[in-house]
């Protein structure tokens, strides 16, 4: 995990923001937020939106999350 990379998440219908560090995924070459880390702060989360666009889960070569 690289502490210099993170993603901010806003609690729905409030102005509270939680910042979650990312992990580097060498296969995709990108910094990603693991769903398990999101669930530590948002236990009832079922998905993630960026505005009105859904943010998809990272999948492996078999399209498994």
C-alpha positions in Angstrom: 0.0 0.0 0.0 1.3 3.5 -0.8 0.1 6.0 1.7 0.4 8.9 -0.8 -2.5 7.6 -2.8 -6.0 7.6 -1.5 -9.7 8.1 -2.5 -12.2 10.3 -0.7 -15.7 9.0 -0.2 -18.6 11.1 0.9 -21.2 9.8 3.3 -24.5 9.9 1.4 -26.7 12.9 2.2 -24.1 14.5 4.5 -20.9 16.5 4.0 -18.8 14.0 5.9 -15.8 12.7 3.9 -13.8 9.6 4.7 -10.4 9.1 2.9 -9.3 5.5 2.3 -5.8 4.6 1.2 -5.3 2.7 -2.0 -3.4 -0.4 -2.8 -1.2 -0.8 -5.9 -2.4 -3.5 -8.3 0.6 -4.6 -10.3 -1.6 -6.5 -12.9 -3.6 -3.4 -13.9 -0.9 -0.9 -13.0 -3.3 1.2 -11.1 -4.0 2.2 -7.5 -7.3 0.7 -6.3 -9.5 0.8 -3.2 -10.4 -2.7 -2.0 -14.1 -3.2 -1.4 -13.3 -4.8 2.0 -11.6 -1.5 3.0 -14.7 0.5 1.9 -16.9 -1.9 4.1 -14.8 -1.1 7.1 -16.2 2.5 7.1 -19.5 1.9 5.2 -20.8 -1.4 6.4 -24.1 -1.2 4.5 -22.5 -0.1 1.2 -23.8 -2.0 -1.8 -22.0 -0.1 -4.6 -20.2 3.1 -5.3 -21.1 6.1 -7.5 -19.1 9.0 -9.0 -21.8 11.5 -9.4 -24.5 9.5 -11.3 -22.0 7.0 -12.8 -21.5 3.6 -11.2 -17.9 2.7 -10.2 -17.2 -0.9 -11.3 -15.4 -3.5 -9.2 -11.9 -4.5 -10.2 -12.0 -8.1 -11.7 -9.5 -10.7 -12.5 -9.0 -12.4 -15.9 -12.1 -14.5 -15.3 -14.2 -11.4 -14.5 -14.4 -12.4 -10.8 -14.3 -9.6 -8.2 
